[in-house]
Amino acid sequence: FPVTIWACLRQNVCFDGYFVVEACEYQRSFLNLLPSILAITNIDDDHLDYYKNLAGVQKGFAEMVSRVNKYGYVVCDRNDEAVSVALKNAKCKIIDYKDFYDANILLKVPGEHNKRMLRLLSPSLTFWR
């Protein structure tokens, strides 16, 4: 199951009519998307050649969150300080993936970031059904 999802995420494919994309925030290119469901794994001081600082990255993510309509939702760690800044003006429902977290699930993928992405995806799959 996780390997299939990971492969699908990396290849931008469909799940039952939903198109799943791993979007890049560089130069705000992800703002070309209009998601119904947005999953944010983390926000950090990346692409500083464009954003200049963490606040700039957060502003870009806040713009992306604002693109999710009131019927959609954002799945994230709402207690992550960097992420919570981007959620302040959200019109949609915010779902904390930790509410769905099961520490007993063994994920057979390398790296904590990959495991976090898969845990983040599980609530989205639940809501798609």
Phi, psi and omega in degrees: 000301181299320181297320178299314180297315181299315179298319179294319179298318182289339184253003179053078184236178182261147171235109176046047178091354177261136177262122182258129183226140168264107187265151179254137180274354183302132182051030179058027182298335179290347178286357173281352180261154176232081188281149169272327179232128179237126176251125178248115179283316179191165173229122178221178185280075180249155178059043183290348173294335178257310187277338179079319180202174181300322180299323177294320177296316179299322178296319177299316178292324177298321176297320180294317178300321181293344179279348178276121184287173186295345179267350180268190178205157175249128176256126184193181170264096186294345178269356175289121186302320181290324181286318185301330178298321182285346184266351190306323183250024182295138175268344187261176177284139176254124180247121178276117183297340179292340175292342181250001186290132177237106183295345181276350179282124178267116180262123184265060174227148180282147171087138181294324180297317178297319179295321179296320179298317181292321177295324180293327182285333187301318176296326179297318179295323178299317183284339178288333186287000000 
